[in-house]
């Protein structure tokens, strides 16, 4: 990691903006920002926010969602956590807490405006962004995304062919809560995943 990116990452990991200067209610627990930027990886995983297990481990995707995501990508845990291969920068860096039904709250609104543009600017080598979930798609894709996540992901070929750099591929969140979505949309595993795995392997060797 470059010295400048390393210094910025240290500042992000020490961030307490969601407690000290919150937008709305403050974070209901101690902040623990989780991210793995890189100065050499060509692939950026733009994910949503840490869950409960990641909040404890301090490592992204150390849960069932991570197992499913690694399966989608066709990579081992060793490859996934190699910052020479993958950068992981979520939309919200801290576990946001849970709603009354036990689901994770949306990513904190403070994180992305405070840090994301700076982080992305220091990773110019990224040539593939995997936008995981609607929040990441809204940030990275802007008006090119469709009205719904399903339509955005379904239109992945048009997204891929768009004349933008870096390339973008939209994905649903790999949460177990989306198992029903996967059953309703078999084209995702039949069409998108083989293409995704090919592009991943091309970039990581």
C-alpha positions in Angstrom: 0.0 0.0 0.0 1.3 3.5 -0.8 2.3 5.7 2.1 -0.4 8.2 1.3 -3.1 5.5 1.1 -1.8 3.9 4.3 -2.1 7.2 6.2 -5.6 7.8 4.9 -6.6 4.2 5.8 -5.3 4.8 9.4 -7.5 7.9 9.6 -10.5 6.0 8.4 -9.9 3.3 11.0 -9.8 5.9 13.7 -12.9 7.6 12.5 -15.7 8.4 15.0 -17.8 10.7 13.0 -20.9 8.5 13.4 -20.7 9.0 17.2 -19.2 12.5 17.5 -21.0 14.2 14.6 -23.8 11.8 13.5 -26.3 12.3 10.8 -29.4 11.4 12.8 -29.1 9.0 15.7 -25.5 8.2 16.7 -24.0 4.7 16.1 -25.4 2.6 19.1 -22.0 1.0 19.8 -18.3 1.8 19.6 -17.1 2.4 16.0 -14.9 -0.3 14.4 -14.3 0.7 10.7 -13.6 -2.3 8.5 -12.0 -1.8 5.1 -9.1 -3.2 3.0 -7.9 -0.7 0.4 -5.0 -1.5 -1.9 -2.5 0.2 -4.1 -2.1 -2.8 -6.4 -5.4 -4.7 -6.6 -7.2 -4.3 -9.9 -10.6 -5.3 -8.4 -12.6 -3.3 -5.9 -15.4 -4.9 -4.0 -17.8 -2.0 -3.2 -19.9 -3.7 -0.6 -22.6 -2.5 1.8 -21.5 -2.4 5.5 -20.2 -4.9 8.1 -22.5 -7.2 9.9 -22.4 -8.5 13.4 -19.7 -11.2 12.8 -17.5 -8.8 10.9 -17.9 -6.2 13.6 -16.4 -8.8 16.0 -13.7 -10.1 13.7 -12.6 -6.8 12.1 -12.3 -8.6 8.8 -14.8 -8.1 5.9 -17.0 -11.0 4.9 -16.1 -13.4 7.7 -19.6 -14.8 7.6 -22.1 -16.8 5.5 -22.4 -13.8 3.1 -18.6 -14.0 2.5 -18.8 -17.7 1.8 -21.4 -17.1 -0.8 -19.6 -14.2 -2.3 -16.3 -16.2 -2.6 -18.3 -18.9 -4.3 -19.8 -16.4 -6.8 -16.3 -15.1 -7.5 -14.7 -18.5 -7.8 -11.9 -17.7 -5.4 -10.4 -19.2 -2.3 -10.3 -17.3 1.1 -6.5 -16.9 0.6 -7.1 -15.2 -2.8 -10.0 -13.1 -1.4 -8.0 -11.6 1.4 -4.9 -11.0 -0.6 -4.8 -7.2 -1.0 -2.6 -7.7 -4.1 -5.8 -9.1 -5.7 -8.8 -7.5 -4.1 -9.5 -4.1 -2.4 -12.6 -4.1 -0.2 -14.2 -0.7 0.6 -17.8 -0.8 1.8 -20.3 2.1 1.6 -20.4 2.1 5.4 -17.3 1.2 7.4 -18.9 0.3 10.7 -21.7 -2.2 11.6 -24.8 0.1 11.6 -26.8 -1.9 14.1 -30.1 -3.8 13.5 -33.7 -2.9 13.0 -36.6 -4.2 15.0 -36.9 -7.3 12.8 -33.2 -8.3 13.3 -32.1 -7.1 9.9 -29.0 -4.8 9.5 -29.7 -1.1 9.2 -28.6 0.8 6.1 -24.9 1.9 5.9 -24.2 5.0 8.0 -24.7 8.1 5.9 -21.5 9.8 7.2 -19.0 7.3 5.8 -19.2 7.7 2.1 -19.2 11.5 1.9 -16.4 11.8 4.4 -14.0 9.3 3.0 -15.0 7.5 -0.2 -13.9 10.0 -2.9 -10.4 10.3 -1.2 -10.0 6.5 -1.0 -11.0 5.8 -4.6 -8.7 8.6 -5.9 -5.8 6.8 -4.3 -6.5 3.5 -6.1 -6.2 4.5 -9.8 -5.1 1.0 -10.7 -8.6 -0.4 -10.1 -10.1 -1.5 -13.4 -13.1 -3.5 -12.2 -15.6 -2.4 -9.6 -18.1 -5.0 -8.2 -21.1 -3.0 -6.9 -22.6 -5.2 -4.3 -26.2 -4.1 -3.4 -28.2 -1.0 -4.1 -26.2 1.5 -2.0 -22.9 0.7 -3.8 -24.8 0.8 -7.2 -26.2 4.2 -6.4 -22.7 5.6 -5.5 -20.7 4.1 -8.4 -23.3 3.9 -11.2 -25.4 7.0 -10.6 -28.0 7.5 -13.3 -26.8 4.4 -15.3 -28.5 2.1 -12.8 -32.1 1.0 -13.2 -35.0 1.8 -10.9 -34.7 -1.6 -9.1 -31.7 -3.7 -8.1 -33.1 -6.6 -10.1 -33.3 -4.6 -13.3 -29.8 -3.1 -12.6 -28.3 -6.6 -12.2 -30.3 -8.0 -15.1 -28.9 -5.2 -17.4 -25.3 -6.2 -16.5 -24.3 -6.7 -20.1 -25.3 -3.1 -21.0 -23.5 -1.9 -17.9 -20.4 -3.8 -18.8 -20.4 -2.4 -22.4 -20.8 1.2 -21.2 -17.7 3.3 -22.2 -16.5 4.0 -18.6 -13.4 3.3 -16.7 -13.2 1.3 -14.5 -15.6 -1.4 -15.7 -18.5 -2.1 -13.4 -20.5 -5.2 -12.7 -23.6 -5.0 -10.4 -24.3 -7.8 -8.0 -27.0 -8.5 -5.4 -25.9 -8.7 -1.8 -24.8 -12.3 -1.0 -26.9 -12.4 2.2 -28.9 -15.5 3.0 -31.9 -13.1 2.9 -31.5 -13.0 -0.9 -31.8 -16.8 -1.4 -35.4 -16.3 -2.6 -34.1 -13.7 -5.1 -31.6 -16.1 -6.5 -34.3 -18.8 -7.0 -36.5 -16.3 -8.9 -33.6 -15.1 -11.1 -31.8 -18.2 -12.3 -30.1 -16.2 -15.1 -27.9 -14.7 -12.4 -26.1 -17.9 -11.8 -26.3 -19.2 -15.4 -25.2 -16.1 -17.3 -23.6 -13.5 -15.0 -21.5 -15.7 -12.7 -19.6 -17.5 -15.4 -18.7 -14.1 -17.0 -17.8 -12.7 -13.6 -15.5 -15.6 -12.7 -13.8 -15.3 -16.0 -13.1 -11.6 -15.5 -11.9 -12.2 -11.9 -9.5 -15.0 -13.0 -8.1 -12.8 -15.8 -7.2 -10.1 -13.3 -5.8 -12.2 -10.4 -4.1 -15.0 -12.4 
